[in-house]
Amino acid sequence: MAGGKGTRLRAITNDEIPKPMAPVAGKPILERQMEHLREQGILDVVLITGHLGEKIREYFGDGSRFGLRIRYITEETPLGSAGALSMLPPLLEGPTFLLLFGDVLFDVDLGRMVRFHEEKKAMATLFVHPNGHPFDSDLVVCGEESRVMRFDSKHNVRSGWYHNLVNAGLYVMDRGICSHVPENTKVDLEKELLSGLVERGAPIYAYRSPEYVKDVGTVERIRAAEEELESGFAASRNLKRRQKAVFLDRDGTVNVKNGLVYREDQLELEPGAAEAIRVINRSGYLAILTTNQPVVARGLCQPEDVERIHAKLETLLGREGVWLDDIFYCPHHPDKGYPEENPAYKIPCRCRKPDIGMLEAAAARYNIDLSASWTVGDTTVDIQTGINAGTHTALVLTGDAGRDGKYDVQPELVADDLLTAVNTMLKGTR
Ligand SMILES: [Zn+2]
C-alpha cells in the first residue's frame, strides 16, 4: 500500500514525492522494504499507488532493476487502507500474500510469520508487539492461542487493566479475504474489514514478536529509525538471529510478595522494577516473565484471574513506558489431596520451575540463546531453574531473598533489588 499523502512528512517530501519515497538514511522507505523482501525470496510485488503514484512508477518501473517483478494498481480515488484489496485477486498467484504499508520500516523473519499463519489456518495474521505507550495506542485483544477477539481503539475510554499488545501494521493474509472487500469503496482495514471479520468469527490471529517494525510517518520517527538502522539495532532483533533474554520471576522480584497473589488488588510493583525493565528494554535483551502460579491448581483462582493480574502488571509497566516481551506462567502443582483444589491442574508438568519448560518454550518462540541469557529471582527455585537451563543467574534480596531453602545453590550474582541486579548484569551492553 504505497498511497497516502504524508502530511506529517511534508518537511521531507515537500509534497513533491509520495510518503513511501521519503528517504531514511539516504534511501526511500519503499526501496528498503523491497530489498528486505528480495533478501527473503519474496519476488512478486504489487504496488497500490495513489497520490503522486507516478513518482513511484518512475523509480521502480517493472522491478527488474531491484530483482523483483513489480506490478501496479492505481487508486483513482483514495480507497482507505483496505479498499484496494478488492482489485487484488487477478494479480495473486498463490493462496497467501503479505500486506505492507509504505510508511512502515521492518526487519522481520517473514518466513517464520508465514509459518505461524499457516499453522493457525488464519484468514489474516497481524504482527503485534508491546510498545512504550499502550495507554494511547490502538490495542489488539487476544483470546486463547493468540486468536484476535476484538480491537480496542484509542478513541474509546480505556478503563481497567489491559494487555500491552499493539498492531504494528504488517500482515499475512489469505487471498479469500479480498472477497470481503466491496469494489470501489473506501474501507478501513482495522476498523471496518478486520473488526467486521472478527465479529463474524473469522480466524484472525496475532503474531507476537520483538522484531523491528516501526511506523515512520513523522520526521521525528524517521530520525530515530536512522539511528536504529545504522547502529545495527533493527537488524539485531530479526528472529533469524540468536536473541538474549532476561527471564524475570514475578512475585518478590517484579512485584511485592504479599503471600500468594491471586487477585489483581494484591499486585503492587517493587520499587525500581519498572526502571529495571526499562534498562532491559533498552539493552536489546528480551524481558520475559516466567512464574509458577500454583494458585490456579490450589483453586484460589482461575486462569482468567491470572490473566487479569498480568493485565494489571502490563498496564502499570506501560504507564512507565516499559514492557515485557512475553509472559509465561505455570498454573500446575504436583501434589494432590487438598479440599479446594482444581484437579485439572494438579499434575506434574514440564513448566513448573525449577523445570525449564517455560524457558525452553520462550527460547523456541524467540530463538533465544539460553547460555547468553539471565535468570533472575528471589528464591533458590529461580536460581536452580537458571542452572538447569544453562543461563546466568542472579538472586535479588527482595521477596524471599533466597531464604526459601529449597535448593542448595549459588547464584552468580546477588543484588539488593532488581534494578541493581539488571544494572550489574547488563553493564556494557547497549
Ligand atoms: Zn506447569
Residues whose N, C-alpha, C, O or C-beta is under 5 A from the ligand:
A	BS01	ZN	C330 P331 H332 C349 R350 C351 R352
